[in-house]
Amino acid sequence: MNDSRDGRSADDGGRSPALIGAGIGVLELPVFGYLGLVLFGQPIFGAFVGLVIGLGTYLSFPALVADDDPSDIEPTPESVGDRLRRFHRTAAGLALPPAGILLFAWRFVNENVLVGVLATALIGLAIYAPLAVLLPRRRS
């Protein structure tokens, strides 16, 4: 019986990769909230950065610890447009942490957080788009 959300569970009765990724992601929220408080006096900003990074960890962790099965080869290739229209979980998970770190670094350089959020959103999208096309669908 398998009761994990993504259909994968540990063989030895341990925790599923999605649950471990969620636990790691939740722990990043108070860490970055504290860093935001100590460095900038803004715990809400730090918690937001922690939320972005934690969400990325949650999305990408199951694919990072998954076994590579050579029988999972895609039967037919898809066009680039079709790949970009569907959400790719691993690509989003790999794009969010760098975007969050860049937002945190932006705060050291500039006081205007709105411009930083817009710039890091564009950078995150620039990271996500090629990964969504290049990573195999079995990783999504």
C-alpha positions as CSV (number, residue, x, y, z in Angstrom):
1,M,0.0,0.0,0.0
2,N,1.4,3.3,-1.1
3,D,0.1,6.5,0.6
4,S,2.6,9.1,-0.6
5,R,1.5,12.0,-2.7
6,D,3.7,11.5,-5.6
7,G,3.3,7.7,-5.8
8,R,6.9,6.9,-4.6
9,S,7.8,5.7,-1.2
10,A,10.9,4.3,0.4
11,D,11.3,0.6,0.1
12,D,12.5,0.1,3.7
13,G,9.4,1.8,5.3
14,G,11.2,5.2,5.5
15,R,9.9,8.6,4.5
16,S,9.0,9.4,0.9
17,P,11.3,11.8,-1.0
18,A,8.5,14.4,-1.3
19,L,7.9,14.4,2.5
20,I,11.7,14.8,3.1
21,G,11.8,17.6,0.6
22,A,8.9,19.3,2.3
23,G,10.6,19.0,5.7
24,I,13.8,20.6,4.4
25,G,11.8,23.3,2.6
26,V,9.9,24.2,5.8
27,L,13.2,24.4,7.8
28,E,14.5,27.1,5.3
29,L,11.7,29.5,6.2
30,P,12.8,30.3,9.8
31,V,16.5,30.3,8.8
32,F,16.1,33.0,6.2
33,G,13.6,34.8,8.4
34,Y,16.3,35.1,11.0
35,L,18.9,36.2,8.5
36,G,16.5,38.8,7.2
37,L,16.0,40.1,10.8
38,V,19.7,40.1,11.7
39,L,21.0,41.6,8.4
40,F,18.2,43.9,7.3
41,G,15.8,44.2,10.2
42,Q,13.1,42.7,8.0
43,P,12.1,39.2,9.0
44,I,9.2,39.2,6.5
45,F,11.6,39.7,3.6
46,G,13.9,37.0,4.9
47,A,10.9,34.6,5.4
48,F,9.7,35.3,1.8
49,V,13.2,34.5,0.5
50,G,13.1,31.3,2.6
51,L,9.7,30.4,1.2
52,V,11.0,30.8,-2.4
53,I,14.1,28.7,-1.7
54,G,12.1,26.1,0.4
55,L,9.5,25.7,-2.4
56,G,12.3,25.1,-4.8
57,T,13.8,22.4,-2.5
58,Y,10.4,20.8,-2.1
59,L,9.9,20.7,-5.9
60,S,13.3,19.4,-6.9
61,F,14.3,17.0,-4.0
62,P,12.3,13.9,-5.2
63,A,13.9,14.0,-8.6
64,L,17.4,14.5,-7.2
65,V,17.1,11.3,-5.1
66,A,15.2,9.2,-7.7
67,D,16.7,6.1,-9.2
68,D,17.6,6.3,-12.9
69,D,15.7,3.6,-14.7
70,P,16.8,3.2,-18.4
71,S,13.4,1.8,-19.3
72,D,11.8,5.2,-18.7
73,I,12.9,6.5,-22.1
74,E,10.3,8.8,-23.7
75,P,8.7,7.0,-26.7
76,T,8.1,10.1,-28.8
77,P,9.8,13.5,-28.7
78,E,7.6,16.6,-28.0
79,S,7.9,20.0,-29.5
80,V,9.5,22.8,-27.5
81,G,6.2,24.7,-27.3
82,D,4.4,21.6,-25.8
83,R,7.2,21.2,-23.2
84,L,6.9,24.9,-22.2
85,R,3.2,24.8,-21.8
86,R,3.2,22.0,-19.2
87,F,4.6,22.6,-15.7
88,H,7.9,20.9,-15.1
89,R,8.3,20.3,-11.4
90,T,12.0,19.6,-11.3
91,A,12.8,22.6,-13.6
92,A,10.9,24.9,-11.3
93,G,12.6,23.4,-8.3
94,L,16.0,24.0,-9.8
95,A,15.1,27.6,-10.8
96,L,13.6,28.9,-7.6
97,P,16.6,28.6,-5.2
98,P,19.0,30.7,-7.3
99,A,16.2,33.2,-7.8
100,G,15.8,33.4,-4.0
101,I,19.5,33.8,-3.3
102,L,19.7,36.5,-6.0
103,L,16.8,38.3,-4.3
104,F,18.6,38.1,-1.0
105,A,21.8,39.4,-2.6
106,W,19.9,42.2,-4.3
107,R,18.8,43.5,-0.9
108,F,22.5,44.0,0.0
109,V,22.9,46.2,-3.1
110,N,19.7,48.1,-3.3
111,E,16.9,49.2,-1.0
112,N,14.1,48.8,-3.6
113,V,12.8,45.3,-3.1
114,L,10.1,45.5,-5.8
115,V,12.7,46.0,-8.6
116,G,14.7,43.1,-7.1
117,V,11.6,40.8,-7.1
118,L,10.9,41.7,-10.7
119,A,14.5,41.1,-11.7
120,T,14.8,37.8,-9.9
121,A,11.5,36.7,-11.4
122,L,12.9,37.3,-14.8
123,I,16.1,35.4,-13.9
124,G,14.1,32.5,-12.5
125,L,12.1,32.3,-15.7
126,A,15.3,32.4,-17.7
127,I,16.6,29.5,-15.7
128,Y,13.2,27.6,-15.9
129,A,12.6,27.8,-19.6
130,P,15.7,25.9,-20.8
131,L,15.5,23.4,-18.0
132,A,11.8,22.6,-18.9
133,V,12.8,21.9,-22.4
134,L,16.1,20.0,-21.7
135,L,15.2,17.8,-18.7
136,P,13.4,14.6,-19.5
137,R,9.6,14.4,-18.7
138,R,10.1,11.5,-16.3
139,R,11.8,14.1,-14.0
140,S,8.7,16.3,-13.9
